[in-house]
Amino acid sequence: MDKLLVVEDLKTHFFIRRGVIKAVDGVTFSLGRGESLGLVGESGSGKSMMCLSILRLVPQPAGRIVGGSIRFEGDNLLDKTEREMRYIRGGKIALIPQDPMTSLDPTFSVWSQLSERLRLHRGLSGKPLWDRSVELLRQVRIPSPEERLHAYPHQLSGGMRQRVIGAMALGCEPSLLIADEPTTALDVTIQAQYLLLLREMRDRLGAGLIFVTHDLGIVECMCDRVAVMYAGKIVEEAPVTSIFADARHPYTRALLKSVPRLGERSERLTAIEGQPPDLARLPTGCAFRPRCPIRVGLCEEYPPLAQFEGGHRAACWLAK
Amino acid sequence: MARYYSKRLGIVLITLFLLSIVVFVLPRVAGDPVYLLLPSDASEEDRQELREELGLTKSLPEQYWIFLKGAVQGDFGESVYIRQPVTELIADRFPATLKLAAATFVFALPLGILLGILAAIRKNRWPDLLARSVAVAGQSLPNFWIGIMLILLFSVTWELLPTSGIGGPDHYVLPVITLGWVGLAGVTRLTRSSMLEVLGSDYITFLRASGIPEKSVVLKHALRNAAIPVVTMAAIMFGYLLTGSIVVESVFAWPGMGRLAYESVARADFPLIQGIVLFYGVIFISLNLLADLFYSWIDPRIRYQ
């Protein structure tokens, strides 16, 4: 199958006074067209940096992509010039921001912000630009779109702003959507709406979706596969169904026990022992070792991401 | 919209009215100008005569009424010392101050904004260090010292620029730098911190992730959002420039408002003090109104409130 995105051994490091923070440290995964991958992990596990690395927006000058490759539609994004990347950002790969309330520029109208993107990525201008803008707002079900185009972000409700952001992404027809914790900043009713909108956009575009979250419940309803990140590495990757039924990495199992799931008789939720690791001072071998309930002597060496049946991968010596 | 502006106008009138009371009462509390106008050996009869001539024997409300009636017609009476109409004296001195203020504003504001932007987008690298050095120097070196040092260097040692007085463009260089450096420092620091705050916001990340060119992200989107505090500061700065600087006007023998104001206070010349302070009041209020108009143009959230 022709893959949309193939990330291989990607390393994004931050060089700070205390040392080197390996925010993304040798991550490998791939994503097919129309496929959805959930990226799960605690704060600081490197999932957001993973997304910014794909867009080549790692905060400069401290952060740098130091190794690996990101093949997108066949080309390595790390070889692209800044100018080429600008057309890919938004045009081919769209980021869905975390909080729609604060993600639109408050000083420009919806029309001005939407048309700026359409002009850049679709080369539209004049009447066709206006018509397309109206049509896009209609597609995301914004009532009286002509009027709304003249509105400023503060005149729109949270739900409306989500839809405007959706229209921006739709209009540029990207083939990959990256949603970076798109629901953590929202209250529950808006969350559900946003997820529906995202799903609709993905299906309409036939785009791949990388969905970053720490909520496994949302992953279950949004994604085909899940990758669990810990301290900059993928520790387990599997189809959604098999991760819930058959998690192989002790960290994934701990994560599953720490979140409530719908439609299940609630057992006690348990917190994961200990603190997330200090990325500048990682232990040798498996980074989860200090918190792991089943650690053995072998864990002082880093376990490879081993392949299991059914597309299941896990980086634990004890996984079978 | 109309309601908003009529409300603003009402506030302006009330402010001016209160200012007129303060400016009327203060010189009369501070001292009797007659003692300064007449030689110390003048008789009590002479003093009383002068008081009557100046209208100081009338009751305070009556004096205030005369003052107010004249002021709304643009007549602030006559200077008791120079014996010339106050409006004439102001009209005489203000152009020099206005020219220097305009030149200084045009120098300090754009340069300050430019340095602030450069410092923000190159944080902790050399443009930032340069901008911060300029700012620290401007805010910590006293301007009379800067002025004298500039004269020493450019006029005395190198004989490039005139030391003092008003004249051609070369007369402006040193006073403008001396007067503008503090404002430049303030604008630079404020632009830098405001830009840094805005550049870290979600919508900037979203713009970058949408492929918007960095030039447009910084100059169109970030600058507009960072502009409000800078506009406020620019208005205040221009206000201070228009009221004239006693120190800089003294160092460069610039015939402006600052020295006139200083002299009027030193001589307890109450009609002149009243005229100048009210004039200053009108300047500051107008600039604030202008800044408000600017806010609502910059940020739609401020409109119609």
Interface residues (C-beta under 8 A of the other chain):
Chain A: L55 L57 P61 M85 R86 Y87 I88 R89 G90 G91 A94 L95 P97 Q98 D99 T102 S103 L104 D105 P106 T107 F108 S109 E116 R117 L120 H121 Y152 H154 I165 M168 C172
Chain B: R125 S201 D202 Y203 T205 F206 L207 R208 A209 S210 G211 I212 P213 S216 H221 R224 N225 I298 D299 P300 R301
